């Protein structure tokens, strides 16, 4: 029974794909951080708004 030999290029392409993914994440990190901070700010405002409504204050 013969076994199939592994292609040596699969390891190279896998490492290249992992490196490309890491570089993409690093490149996009400022945008990701900005989106998270904007989302946090909006969430904080929405929570404050609903808290005022629940307490009976004016919105």
TIDREN-256161 format. One line per field, with one value per residue (C-alpha): residue number from 1; x, y, z. Coordinates in steps of 0.5 Angstrom, whole numbers, plus 2048, in hexadecimal, padded with zeros to 3 digits. Example, Ala and Ser with C-alpha at 12.3 -4.5 7.8 and 13.67 -1.06 7.14 Angstrom:
REM residues 2
nr	1|2 $
x	819|81B $
y	7F7|7FE $
z	810|80E $
***
This chain:
REM residues 59
nr	1|2|3|4|5|6|7|8|9|10|11|12|13|14|15|16|17|18|19|20|21|22|23|24|25|26|27|28|29|30|31|32|33|34|35|36|37|38|39|40|41|42|43|44|45|46|47|48|49|50|51|52|53|54|55|56|57|58|59 $
x	800|803|802|801|807|806|807|80C|809|803|807|80A|803|800|805|804|7FD|7FE|803|7FE|7F9|7FD|7FF|7F8|7F6|7FC|7FA|7F3|7F4|7F3|7EC|7EA|7EC|7E8|7E2|7E2|7E3|7DE|7D9|7DB|7D9|7D3|7D1|7D3|7CE|7C8|7C9|7C9|7C3|7BF|7C1|7BE|7B7|7B7|7B8|7B2|7B7|7B6|7BA $
y	800|806|80D|813|818|81F|825|829|830|82F|831|837|839|838|83C|842|842|842|848|84C|84B|84E|854|855|855|85A|85F|85F|860|867|867|861|865|86B|867|864|86B|86E|868|869|870|86F|86A|86E|874|86F|86C|873|875|86F|870|877|874|86F|874|878|87E|881|87E $
z	800|7FE|802|7FF|800|803|7FE|801|7FE|803|809|805|803|80A|80D|808|809|811|810|80B|810|816|811|80F|816|818|812|814|81C|81C|818|81D|823|820|81F|826|829|825|827|82E|82E|82B|830|836|833|832|839|83C|837|839|841|840|83D|842|848|845|842|83C|836 $
***
